[in-house]
Amino acid sequence: MSSPVLRPRYPELDAYAETLPEGWASFAECEVNAALVGGLRERGAFDGLDALPTELHAAITGPLPASGWMPEVVSIGVFLAVRDARFPGPTGESDFLGWFEALNHEVLETQQQALGIGSHTAALSELSAVWARFHRGTTMTVTARTPRTAEIAFAHPARLFPPAWMEARRRMLVGALVRGGAVQPEVRATVDAARGTAFSLRWT
Protein backbone atom coordinates (compact mmCIF):
# COMPACT_ATOMS: atom_id res chain seq x y z
CA MET A 1 0.00 0.00 0.00
CA SER A 2 1.46 3.33 -1.05
CA SER A 3 1.94 6.19 1.38
CA PRO A 4 -0.45 9.14 1.06
CA VAL A 5 0.82 12.21 -0.76
CA LEU A 6 1.40 15.00 1.73
CA ARG A 7 0.18 18.47 0.81
CA PRO A 8 3.03 21.04 0.84
CA ARG A 9 2.97 23.20 3.94
CA TYR A 10 3.58 26.41 2.00
CA PRO A 11 2.06 25.78 -1.45
CA GLU A 12 1.64 29.43 -2.51
CA LEU A 13 5.11 30.31 -1.24
CA ASP A 14 6.67 27.36 -3.04
CA ALA A 15 4.82 28.17 -6.27
CA TYR A 16 6.10 31.77 -6.13
CA ALA A 17 9.67 30.67 -5.42
CA GLU A 18 9.63 28.49 -8.54
CA THR A 19 8.93 31.55 -10.70
CA LEU A 20 11.92 33.54 -9.42
CA PRO A 21 14.79 33.47 -11.94
CA GLU A 22 17.52 33.82 -9.29
CA GLY A 23 15.73 32.55 -6.20
CA TRP A 24 15.46 34.98 -3.30
CA ALA A 25 18.19 37.14 -4.86
CA SER A 26 15.92 37.93 -7.83
CA PHE A 27 15.07 41.51 -8.78
CA ALA A 28 17.62 42.94 -6.35
CA GLU A 29 16.81 46.46 -7.53
CA CYS A 30 13.29 46.11 -6.13
CA GLU A 31 13.06 46.83 -2.41
CA VAL A 32 10.39 47.52 0.19
CA ASN A 33 10.55 49.63 3.34
CA ALA A 34 11.49 47.18 6.10
CA ALA A 35 9.21 49.02 8.54
CA LEU A 36 6.22 47.30 6.92
CA VAL A 37 7.51 43.88 7.96
CA GLY A 38 8.94 45.19 11.24
CA GLY A 39 5.59 46.57 12.35
CA LEU A 40 3.87 43.24 11.74
CA ARG A 41 6.63 41.39 13.56
CA GLU A 42 5.96 43.49 16.64
CA ARG A 43 2.28 42.58 16.45
CA GLY A 44 3.02 38.84 16.25
CA ALA A 45 1.83 38.37 12.67
CA PHE A 46 4.66 35.93 11.94
CA ASP A 47 4.62 33.95 15.19
CA GLY A 48 4.73 30.20 14.64
CA LEU A 49 6.06 30.30 11.09
CA ASP A 50 8.90 27.83 10.72
CA ALA A 51 10.70 25.70 8.13
CA LEU A 52 11.05 28.79 5.95
CA PRO A 53 13.85 29.53 3.49
CA THR A 54 16.84 31.11 5.23
CA GLU A 55 16.22 34.56 3.75
CA LEU A 56 12.60 34.61 4.93
CA HIS A 57 13.43 33.25 8.36
CA ALA A 58 15.98 36.04 8.84
CA ALA A 59 13.41 38.65 7.83
CA ILE A 60 10.98 37.64 10.57
CA THR A 61 13.46 36.83 13.34
CA GLY A 62 16.73 38.71 12.77
CA PRO A 63 17.64 42.40 12.92
CA LEU A 64 15.95 44.58 10.33
CA PRO A 65 18.35 45.87 7.65
CA ALA A 66 20.33 48.91 8.76
CA SER A 67 19.52 50.54 5.43
CA GLY A 68 15.82 50.47 6.27
CA TRP A 69 15.08 48.50 3.09
CA MET A 70 14.71 44.81 2.30
CA PRO A 71 14.27 42.81 -0.92
CA GLU A 72 10.73 43.00 -2.27
CA VAL A 73 10.77 39.27 -3.10
CA VAL A 74 11.58 38.43 0.53
CA SER A 75 8.73 40.60 1.78
CA ILE A 76 6.35 38.93 -0.67
CA GLY A 77 7.61 35.50 0.41
CA VAL A 78 6.95 36.29 4.07
CA PHE A 79 3.39 37.37 3.33
CA LEU A 80 2.77 34.27 1.19
CA ALA A 81 3.94 32.15 4.12
CA VAL A 82 1.34 33.92 6.26
CA ARG A 83 -1.27 33.26 3.59
CA ASP A 84 -0.47 29.53 3.55
CA ALA A 85 -0.25 29.15 7.34
CA ARG A 86 -3.06 31.43 8.48
CA PHE A 87 -5.57 31.29 5.63
CA PRO A 88 -5.91 27.69 4.42
CA GLY A 89 -8.92 26.08 2.79
CA PRO A 90 -11.23 27.09 -0.05
CA THR A 91 -11.73 30.64 1.22
CA GLY A 92 -8.05 31.20 1.98
CA GLU A 93 -7.34 33.51 -0.94
CA SER A 94 -10.34 35.72 -0.20
CA ASP A 95 -9.63 35.78 3.53
CA PHE A 96 -5.97 36.63 2.97
CA LEU A 97 -6.82 39.45 0.57
CA GLY A 98 -9.26 40.86 3.12
CA TRP A 99 -6.53 40.82 5.77
CA PHE A 100 -4.01 42.38 3.42
CA GLU A 101 -6.55 45.00 2.31
CA ALA A 102 -6.98 46.04 5.95
CA LEU A 103 -3.20 46.47 6.25
CA ASN A 104 -3.09 48.60 3.11
CA HIS A 105 -5.99 50.67 4.42
CA GLU A 106 -4.11 51.34 7.66
CA VAL A 107 -0.91 52.38 5.88
CA LEU A 108 -2.57 54.53 3.24
CA GLU A 109 -4.95 56.21 5.66
CA THR A 110 -1.97 57.21 7.82
CA GLN A 111 -0.14 58.57 4.79
CA GLN A 112 -3.17 60.48 3.49
CA GLN A 113 -3.73 62.06 6.89
CA ALA A 114 -0.04 62.97 7.24
CA LEU A 115 -0.04 64.63 3.81
CA GLY A 116 -3.40 66.31 4.35
CA ILE A 117 -4.97 64.46 1.42
CA GLY A 118 -8.71 65.01 1.53
CA SER A 119 -9.95 64.09 -1.95
CA HIS A 120 -9.49 61.39 -4.54
CA THR A 121 -7.93 63.90 -6.94
CA ALA A 122 -5.34 64.79 -4.31
CA ALA A 123 -4.78 61.09 -3.60
CA LEU A 124 -4.00 60.50 -7.27
CA SER A 125 -1.66 63.49 -7.32
CA GLU A 126 0.32 62.08 -4.38
CA LEU A 127 0.18 58.44 -5.46
CA SER A 128 3.70 58.31 -6.92
CA ALA A 129 5.22 59.92 -3.83
CA VAL A 130 3.32 57.68 -1.40
CA TRP A 131 4.35 54.55 -3.32
CA ALA A 132 7.99 55.71 -3.35
CA ARG A 133 7.95 56.04 0.45
CA PHE A 134 7.60 52.26 0.68
CA HIS A 135 9.02 50.84 -2.55
CA ARG A 136 12.17 51.13 -4.65
CA GLY A 137 12.67 49.75 -8.15
CA THR A 138 8.96 49.89 -8.97
CA THR A 139 6.87 52.95 -9.71
CA MET A 140 3.24 54.02 -9.92
CA THR A 141 2.62 56.94 -12.26
CA VAL A 142 -0.66 58.62 -13.23
CA THR A 143 -0.42 58.92 -17.01
CA ALA A 144 -3.86 60.37 -17.79
CA ARG A 145 -6.75 61.95 -15.88
CA THR A 146 -10.23 63.30 -16.49
CA PRO A 147 -12.86 64.36 -13.91
CA ARG A 148 -14.14 60.76 -13.80
CA THR A 149 -11.23 58.55 -14.92
CA ALA A 150 -7.53 57.97 -14.54
CA GLU A 151 -4.85 55.74 -16.01
CA ILE A 152 -1.94 54.49 -13.92
CA ALA A 153 1.25 52.84 -15.16
CA PHE A 154 2.62 50.39 -12.59
CA ALA A 155 6.18 49.62 -13.70
CA HIS A 156 7.62 46.38 -12.32
CA PRO A 157 9.43 43.22 -13.46
CA ALA A 158 7.03 40.73 -14.99
CA ARG A 159 7.54 37.97 -12.42
CA LEU A 160 7.98 40.06 -9.30
CA PHE A 161 4.38 40.14 -8.09
CA PRO A 162 2.23 36.98 -7.91
CA PRO A 163 -1.48 37.19 -8.84
CA ALA A 164 -2.65 37.76 -5.26
CA TRP A 165 -0.30 40.75 -5.02
CA MET A 166 -1.71 42.33 -8.15
CA GLU A 167 -5.23 41.92 -6.82
CA ALA A 168 -4.09 43.49 -3.55
CA ARG A 169 -2.68 46.45 -5.51
CA ARG A 170 -5.95 46.82 -7.39
CA ARG A 171 -7.90 46.84 -4.12
CA MET A 172 -5.43 49.35 -2.69
CA LEU A 173 -6.30 51.78 -5.47
CA VAL A 174 -10.02 51.25 -4.93
CA GLY A 175 -9.53 51.96 -1.23
CA ALA A 176 -7.58 55.14 -1.92
CA LEU A 177 -10.40 56.42 -4.12
CA VAL A 178 -13.05 55.54 -1.54
CA ARG A 179 -11.17 57.31 1.25
CA GLY A 180 -10.88 60.33 -1.03
CA GLY A 181 -14.64 60.48 -1.54
CA ALA A 182 -14.97 58.89 -4.98
CA VAL A 183 -18.34 57.23 -5.59
CA GLN A 184 -18.63 53.73 -7.07
CA PRO A 185 -14.94 53.42 -8.01
CA GLU A 186 -13.87 50.71 -10.43
CA VAL A 187 -10.29 49.65 -11.08
CA ARG A 188 -9.27 47.26 -13.84
CA ALA A 189 -5.79 45.86 -14.44
CA THR A 190 -4.20 45.01 -17.78
CA VAL A 191 -0.88 43.16 -17.77
CA ASP A 192 1.87 44.33 -20.11
CA ALA A 193 4.75 41.85 -19.95
CA ALA A 194 7.23 44.43 -21.23
CA ARG A 195 6.33 47.31 -18.93
CA GLY A 196 4.35 45.97 -15.98
CA THR A 197 0.67 46.62 -15.37
CA ALA A 198 -1.74 49.34 -16.46
CA PHE A 199 -4.61 50.25 -14.14
CA SER A 200 -7.75 51.93 -15.51
CA LEU A 201 -9.77 53.78 -12.88
CA ARG A 202 -13.25 55.29 -13.14
CA TRP A 203 -15.80 56.61 -10.70
CA THR A 204 -18.99 58.67 -10.60
C-alpha positions as CSV (number, residue, x, y, z in Angstrom):
1,M,0.0,0.0,0.0
2,S,1.5,3.3,-1.0
3,S,1.9,6.2,1.4
4,P,-0.4,9.1,1.1
5,V,0.8,12.2,-0.8
6,L,1.4,15.0,1.7
7,R,0.2,18.5,0.8
8,P,3.0,21.0,0.8
9,R,3.0,23.2,3.9
10,Y,3.6,26.4,2.0
11,P,2.1,25.8,-1.5
12,E,1.6,29.4,-2.5
13,L,5.1,30.3,-1.2
14,D,6.7,27.4,-3.0
15,A,4.8,28.2,-6.3
16,Y,6.1,31.8,-6.1
17,A,9.7,30.7,-5.4
18,E,9.6,28.5,-8.5
19,T,8.9,31.6,-10.7
20,L,11.9,33.5,-9.4
21,P,14.8,33.5,-11.9
22,E,17.5,33.8,-9.3
23,G,15.7,32.5,-6.2
24,W,15.5,35.0,-3.3
25,A,18.2,37.1,-4.9
26,S,15.9,37.9,-7.8
27,F,15.1,41.5,-8.8
28,A,17.6,42.9,-6.3
29,E,16.8,46.5,-7.5
30,C,13.3,46.1,-6.1
31,E,13.1,46.8,-2.4
32,V,10.4,47.5,0.2
33,N,10.5,49.6,3.3
34,A,11.5,47.2,6.1
35,A,9.2,49.0,8.5
36,L,6.2,47.3,6.9
37,V,7.5,43.9,8.0
38,G,8.9,45.2,11.2
39,G,5.6,46.6,12.4
40,L,3.9,43.2,11.7
41,R,6.6,41.4,13.6
42,E,6.0,43.5,16.6
43,R,2.3,42.6,16.4
44,G,3.0,38.8,16.2
45,A,1.8,38.4,12.7
46,F,4.7,35.9,11.9
47,D,4.6,34.0,15.2
48,G,4.7,30.2,14.6
49,L,6.1,30.3,11.1
50,D,8.9,27.8,10.7
51,A,10.7,25.7,8.1
52,L,11.0,28.8,5.9
53,P,13.8,29.5,3.5
54,T,16.8,31.1,5.2
55,E,16.2,34.6,3.8
56,L,12.6,34.6,4.9
57,H,13.4,33.2,8.4
58,A,16.0,36.0,8.8
59,A,13.4,38.6,7.8
60,I,11.0,37.6,10.6
61,T,13.5,36.8,13.3
62,G,16.7,38.7,12.8
63,P,17.6,42.4,12.9
64,L,16.0,44.6,10.3
65,P,18.4,45.9,7.7
66,A,20.3,48.9,8.8
67,S,19.5,50.5,5.4
68,G,15.8,50.5,6.3
69,W,15.1,48.5,3.1
70,M,14.7,44.8,2.3
71,P,14.3,42.8,-0.9
72,E,10.7,43.0,-2.3
73,V,10.8,39.3,-3.1
74,V,11.6,38.4,0.5
75,S,8.7,40.6,1.8
76,I,6.4,38.9,-0.7
77,G,7.6,35.5,0.4
78,V,6.9,36.3,4.1
79,F,3.4,37.4,3.3
80,L,2.8,34.3,1.2
81,A,3.9,32.1,4.1
82,V,1.3,33.9,6.3
83,R,-1.3,33.3,3.6
84,D,-0.5,29.5,3.6
85,A,-0.2,29.2,7.3
86,R,-3.1,31.4,8.5
87,F,-5.6,31.3,5.6
88,P,-5.9,27.7,4.4
89,G,-8.9,26.1,2.8
90,P,-11.2,27.1,0.0
91,T,-11.7,30.6,1.2
92,G,-8.0,31.2,2.0
93,E,-7.3,33.5,-0.9
94,S,-10.3,35.7,-0.2
95,D,-9.6,35.8,3.5
96,F,-6.0,36.6,3.0
97,L,-6.8,39.5,0.6
98,G,-9.3,40.9,3.1
99,W,-6.5,40.8,5.8
100,F,-4.0,42.4,3.4
101,E,-6.6,45.0,2.3
102,A,-7.0,46.0,5.9
103,L,-3.2,46.5,6.2
104,N,-3.1,48.6,3.1
105,H,-6.0,50.7,4.4
106,E,-4.1,51.3,7.7
107,V,-0.9,52.4,5.9
108,L,-2.6,54.5,3.2
109,E,-4.9,56.2,5.7
110,T,-2.0,57.2,7.8
111,Q,-0.1,58.6,4.8
112,Q,-3.2,60.5,3.5
113,Q,-3.7,62.1,6.9
114,A,0.0,63.0,7.2
115,L,0.0,64.6,3.8
116,G,-3.4,66.3,4.3
117,I,-5.0,64.5,1.4
118,G,-8.7,65.0,1.5
119,S,-9.9,64.1,-1.9
120,H,-9.5,61.4,-4.5
121,T,-7.9,63.9,-6.9
122,A,-5.3,64.8,-4.3
123,A,-4.8,61.1,-3.6
124,L,-4.0,60.5,-7.3
125,S,-1.7,63.5,-7.3
126,E,0.3,62.1,-4.4
127,L,0.2,58.4,-5.5
128,S,3.7,58.3,-6.9
129,A,5.2,59.9,-3.8
130,V,3.3,57.7,-1.4
131,W,4.4,54.6,-3.3
132,A,8.0,55.7,-3.3
133,R,7.9,56.0,0.5
134,F,7.6,52.3,0.7
135,H,9.0,50.8,-2.5
136,R,12.2,51.1,-4.7
137,G,12.7,49.8,-8.1
138,T,9.0,49.9,-9.0
139,T,6.9,53.0,-9.7
140,M,3.2,54.0,-9.9
141,T,2.6,56.9,-12.3
142,V,-0.7,58.6,-13.2
143,T,-0.4,58.9,-17.0
144,A,-3.9,60.4,-17.8
145,R,-6.7,62.0,-15.9
146,T,-10.2,63.3,-16.5
147,P,-12.9,64.4,-13.9
148,R,-14.1,60.8,-13.8
149,T,-11.2,58.6,-14.9
150,A,-7.5,58.0,-14.5
151,E,-4.8,55.7,-16.0
152,I,-1.9,54.5,-13.9
153,A,1.2,52.8,-15.2
154,F,2.6,50.4,-12.6
155,A,6.2,49.6,-13.7
156,H,7.6,46.4,-12.3
157,P,9.4,43.2,-13.5
158,A,7.0,40.7,-15.0
159,R,7.5,38.0,-12.4
160,L,8.0,40.1,-9.3
161,F,4.4,40.1,-8.1
162,P,2.2,37.0,-7.9
163,P,-1.5,37.2,-8.8
164,A,-2.6,37.8,-5.3
165,W,-0.3,40.8,-5.0
166,M,-1.7,42.3,-8.1
167,E,-5.2,41.9,-6.8
168,A,-4.1,43.5,-3.5
169,R,-2.7,46.5,-5.5
170,R,-6.0,46.8,-7.4
171,R,-7.9,46.8,-4.1
172,M,-5.4,49.3,-2.7
173,L,-6.3,51.8,-5.5
174,V,-10.0,51.2,-4.9
175,G,-9.5,52.0,-1.2
176,A,-7.6,55.1,-1.9
177,L,-10.4,56.4,-4.1
178,V,-13.0,55.5,-1.5
179,R,-11.2,57.3,1.2
180,G,-10.9,60.3,-1.0
181,G,-14.6,60.5,-1.5
182,A,-15.0,58.9,-5.0
183,V,-18.3,57.2,-5.6
184,Q,-18.6,53.7,-7.1
185,P,-14.9,53.4,-8.0
186,E,-13.9,50.7,-10.4
187,V,-10.3,49.6,-11.1
188,R,-9.3,47.3,-13.8
189,A,-5.8,45.9,-14.4
190,T,-4.2,45.0,-17.8
191,V,-0.9,43.2,-17.8
192,D,1.9,44.3,-20.1
193,A,4.7,41.8,-20.0
194,A,7.2,44.4,-21.2
195,R,6.3,47.3,-18.9
196,G,4.3,46.0,-16.0
197,T,0.7,46.6,-15.4
198,A,-1.7,49.3,-16.5
199,F,-4.6,50.2,-14.1
200,S,-7.7,51.9,-15.5
201,L,-9.8,53.8,-12.9
202,R,-13.2,55.3,-13.1
203,W,-15.8,56.6,-10.7
204,T,-19.0,58.7,-10.6
